[in-house]
Amino acid sequence: MSRLPVISKKRVLATSSSSSENGQDLAPAQKKTRKDPERVKPYAASTIISSRRPAVAAIKAPISRPVRPTGAATVAAGPSRGVLKQSIASTAPRGSNIKAAAAPTGTKAVTGGAAGTKRQGWDLKGKVTDMESKLRNYQTKVKSANQENEDLKSTMVKSQTRVTALETSVAVQRSQISDYEEELQALSGVREELDKVSSEKSSIEKQLSNLEDKYKVMETLRQSQETELHTLKMKLSVQESTLSRLQLTLRDAEEEVRSLGETVVQQKGELHAGEMERRQLHNSIQELKGNIRVFCRVRPLTGGGLSQHLQLPATDNKTITLAKTQESHTGKTADTQKNYNFSFDRVFGPQASQKEVFEEISLLVQSALDGYNVCCFAYGQTGSGKTFTMEGAEYDEARGVIPRAVTQIFRAAEKLGAQGWEFTFTASFVEIYNETLRDLLYTGKASKRPEHEIRKSINNEVTITSLTYEKVTNEDQVLGLIMMANHNRSTAQTSQNDRSSRSHSVFQLDIEGANVGRDVKCKSTLCLVDLAGSERLLKSQSQGERFKEMTAINSSLSNLGIVITALANKDIHVPYRNSKLTYLLQGCLGGNSKTLMFVNISPELDSFGETLNSLRFASKVNDCVIGTASANKK
């Protein structure tokens, strides 16, 4: 335990016999030792005589006092061995001399339980009590010293402020002197001017004398600051000792962190194994559901209500019945009703929401992030709701399959990033219009639009020449590209639809994932297709350019049916090249892919024939089995 110096202070009021004014005297501090009390010789305090302020009645000086604005400061000399020096400011009227009397006092050290007696050697408890009493006394004195230091700091700040004010006042007065000199030169002779200057000079000298006194006070405060600095150094030593202990604690914490790091590495390995097992189980579930699945969605009537020729069982969400009433040819019997029953993987009625539809295919979208090619396309006659199903509207509740799939992909990729996976995404948007490829993300001049061709690489990857492939890092970028593509897509008005899509739009998101720590990579393509609507010439009444568009659309859809039939029959040569649509989608329709088809039907009775054809085509696709898909690994 460090030993603090013992500070003893005693102030004695004294009255000067040579003056009628009162003053203050201060007895110097008396030094105590651990063994025997010794008297400390008094030290006389030097007195600087005040110049202006009247005498003040003698009062008991506090431990620390602020320096008076004007007057002299008295600095008491004292012992230099660890005893705190005291400073006393005394005031007196101008011209008076007051000396500080030293009143030595002595105190007797307490060494035993009773005053003046020494404890026995066996009385350890009494000695401890005495030491604790001394310690409390020392702590009280230290607190007093600290308080005095704080008061001295405040006094120094005030003194500095006053010095600045006085300097400003001197500057103002010097300016006044100059003005007065000019006035006196004009009003009086040289002698009067000289007297005035002399008088001003005397005043300035007095002010200078006061400033010198202030400087002496500041010097005293500086000494106090040095004492405080010594105390701070002692505190710093204590803090360094504390720091040493904290470093030992830090080393123990680092050992614990190292142990926890090993545990985290082990848990990451278990988490990766669980993720790979989840992918296998997820893929097994999808294969059990079928690598080609067909969903049927019925568009609601424009004016509301229900269609009489469409029957959706309330207890079965996988069947749909198309009923048609036929008149009797003989007229003798009642009208007959013919029913066409179809079964699909899921049937959505007119009241089904966009969220409900996407929930059924969200697991299929997850397969794309696991490394499997996934294709989802909407088929049906024009005006049956294909574009609404795939793209939807701008507000959240009406968003379609494409924006919802993009959101799910990026959110799942962000979660897998915590397991060490890093993904890169490349988006493209192309339309097939009259058997011609058009880049929907092209931003150049229309006259300089390049021609595009479908190319197949050695590893059976399908690419398009001169197509815009955009690197994307978040879903907002992708949604912006989708809006641009919708603006550039070819649409026209027909007798069946005011804004009919006259082309097939194909959105592709190429996904490449890598887990460097596990040396695992995967690559896949998510292909989302909004097919152009099929239509009959008699009903659409297309002419000119619309007739040419209708012919190209029906031809490509017919070739799509031929390709799916060939896949269902497991033909060796599948006619992908018969149309640009099937040639572009061959990577998503073959064995190494998962395919989902939406068949959208219109509920109006006058669309009965086209609805029946769409359901028959969808039923043929639903019966197709293309084998087991495998993950693409780089």
Secondary structure, DSSP 8 states (H G I E B T S, - for coil): ---------EEE----TT-SS---EEE------SSS--------B-----SSS---------SS----SSS--EEB---SSS----EE-----TT----B-----------SSSTT----TT-HHHHHHHHHHHHHHHHHHHHHHHHHHHHHHHHHHHHHHHHHHHHHHHHHHHHHHHHHHHHHHHHS-HHHHHHHHHHHHHHHHHHHHHHHHHHHHHHHHHHHHHHHHHHHHHHHHHHHHHHHHHHHHHHHHHHHHHHHHHHHHHHHHHHHHHHHHHHHHHHHHHHHH-SEEEEEEE---TT-S--SSEE--TT-SSEEEEEEEE--SSSSS--EEEEEEEE-SEEE-TT--HHHHHHHHHHHHHHHHTT-EEEEEEEEBTTSSHHHHHTB-SSGGGB-HHHHHHHHHHHHHHHHHTTTEEEEEEEEEEEEETTEEEETT--S-GGG-----EEE-TTS-EEETT---EEE-SHHHHHHHHHHHHHHS-EE--SS-TTEE-SEEEEEEEEEEEEGGGTEEEEEEEEEEE---B--HHHH---THHHHHHHHHHHHHHHHHHHHHHHHTT-SS--GGGSHHHHHTHHHHSSSEEEEEEEEE---GGGHHHHHHHHHHHHHHHT-----------
